Amino acid sequence: MVNVALLVRLEAKPGKETDVEDFLRKGLALVQAEPETTAWFAIRLGVSTFGIFDAFPDDAGRQAHLSGRVAAALKERAAELFSRPPVIETVDVLAAKLP
């Protein structure tokens, strides 16, 4: 069951769209080691707009993720890849269908 999530909006710098896409694809390997990350999606919303949606059973799992390797990599590469800082929103999951 998932009850809480994160919605992260990322805007690539001009010419960095492919780098952002590669960065997000590699992020999957990092979250595989996070047992409390129940669902994780890297998404493309437009030509230069990307996002991450991830869900957790509780706030402890969400906080563990925010302290984890993906968040660290995001902070480390933000100035290089993004035209503005990532927008990270905490959200409540009202309903979900998972495999």
C-alpha positions in Angstrom: 0.0 0.0 0.0 1.2 3.5 -0.7 0.0 6.5 1.2 2.5 9.3 0.5 4.5 10.3 -2.6 6.9 12.9 -4.1 6.3 14.8 -7.3 9.5 16.3 -8.7 9.5 18.7 -11.6 12.7 19.2 -13.5 13.4 21.7 -16.3 16.5 20.8 -18.4 19.0 23.5 -19.5 18.9 24.1 -23.3 20.9 21.3 -24.9 20.9 19.1 -21.8 17.7 17.2 -22.5 19.4 14.0 -23.5 21.7 14.2 -20.4 18.6 14.6 -18.2 17.0 11.7 -19.8 20.1 9.5 -19.3 20.4 10.7 -15.7 16.8 9.7 -14.9 17.2 6.3 -16.6 20.2 5.6 -14.4 18.3 6.6 -11.3 16.2 3.5 -11.6 19.2 1.4 -10.5 19.7 3.5 -7.4 16.1 3.2 -6.2 16.1 -0.6 -6.7 18.0 -0.7 -3.4 15.3 1.3 -1.5 12.8 -1.2 0.0 10.4 1.6 1.0 10.2 3.1 -2.4 7.2 1.2 -3.6 6.8 2.8 -7.0 9.2 5.1 -8.9 8.6 6.7 -12.3 10.9 9.0 -14.3 8.7 10.9 -16.8 9.0 13.3 -19.7 6.3 16.0 -19.8 7.6 18.0 -22.7 10.6 18.9 -24.8 12.7 20.1 -21.8 10.4 19.3 -18.9 10.9 16.1 -16.9 9.7 14.7 -13.6 9.9 12.0 -11.0 6.9 10.5 -9.2 7.6 8.1 -6.4 5.4 6.5 -3.8 6.0 5.1 -0.3 4.0 3.4 2.4 4.6 6.1 4.9 6.5 9.3 5.7 9.5 7.4 7.1 10.0 5.7 3.7 9.6 9.1 1.9 12.2 10.7 4.2 14.6 7.8 3.7 14.3 8.3 0.0 15.0 12.0 0.3 18.1 11.1 2.2 19.1 8.5 -0.3 21.4 8.2 -3.4 18.9 9.5 -6.0 18.3 12.7 -4.0 22.1 13.1 -3.5 22.8 12.7 -7.2 20.0 15.1 -8.1 21.5 17.8 -5.8 25.0 17.1 -7.1 24.1 17.5 -10.8 21.4 20.1 -10.5 23.5 23.1 -11.5 24.9 21.2 -14.5 21.6 19.8 -15.8 18.7 22.1 -14.8 17.7 25.6 -15.7 16.2 26.1 -12.2 16.3 24.1 -9.0 14.1 21.0 -8.9 10.6 21.6 -7.5 9.9 18.8 -5.0 6.4 18.5 -3.7 5.2 16.1 -1.0 1.8 14.7 -1.8 -0.7 12.3 -0.2 -1.9 9.3 -2.3 -5.7 9.0 -2.2 -5.9 5.8 -4.2 -3.6 3.6 -6.1 -3.5 0.5 -8.3 -0.2 -1.4 -8.2 0.7 -4.9 -9.5 
